[in-house]
């Protein structure tokens, strides 16, 4: 019984899925932090792109 328990604890099946999940979570947190820090700059950039596209196509509103 003890051997089976030790063998169970030493198994690494599925560990990669947990590791990938942690990496995805950390990347998501980093993306949110960066987007929040750059929020004002991104709004300005998208507004400039929108205005440039509207003037290029002759669109108004």
Beta strands, then each sheet from edge to edge (+ up, - down):
end
